[in-house]
Amino acid sequence: MELLKKYKHAWVIPIYGILYLLAFQYVEQRRVRPYIIHMKIDDYIPFCEYFIIPYFLWFAYIAVTVFYFTFINRNKKEYWQLVCSLGIGMTLFILVSLLFPNGQDLRPSLSNAEDSIFIELVRYLYKIDTPTNIFPSIHVFNSVTCCIAIFRHKPFRRHKMFLTGTAVLTVLIVLATIFLKQHTLIDMIAAFALNIFCYQLLYKTRTVKEKQPARVRA
């Protein structure tokens, strides 16, 4: 009972997670004609199967970050800033997918590709993940959101190597979305725009309020 009381703030994660997965499954399985998102510059970005490694590392990256801010970090404000940022972005993604069904046609044919563990992993990715509901890129949005939370966490600021590794992994995950032909460049840009919105809403405005001097009553 004491443990449940101590971590009562964590219940929002499984509850929202279940609702999100149900909504995501619905938008993935419904039969509608998607609007194809395609920029000319996407055609000049080469396919590179090696980016499958950071792409799959995304799952561990997000899980470990959320776990840390939920169960290890004692600063509840930072916890709510992280989970609310993730929740806002993922909810808006579902709403966009419902109102504006979208997809892409960038995936290369891998039937004649030279077999390797990387190609096999990409084939597996293409099999389990459809090229629809891509806007904005949740891979990009969640990665940048976690990176912001980590960089703003004061205890981490003295660990320069850790922050450097976090930044490198985040950049590689972002690049993986376009080099694996999972997303278009505009999906990435939209994710960054959503990150800016959430940062202004949950981080910047609070910082400004904290810096304002208290009013002196007459």
Secondary structure by P-SEA (a helix, b strand, c coil): caaaaaaccaaaaaaaaaaaaaaaaaaacccccccbbbbcccccbbbbccaaaaaaaaaaaaaaaaaaaccccccaaaaaaaaaaaaaaaaaaaaaaaacccccccccccccccccaaaaaaaaaaaacccccccccaaaaaaaaaaaaaaaccccccaaaaaaaaaaaaaaaaaaaaaaccccaaaaaaaaaaaaaaaaaccaaaaaaaaccccccc
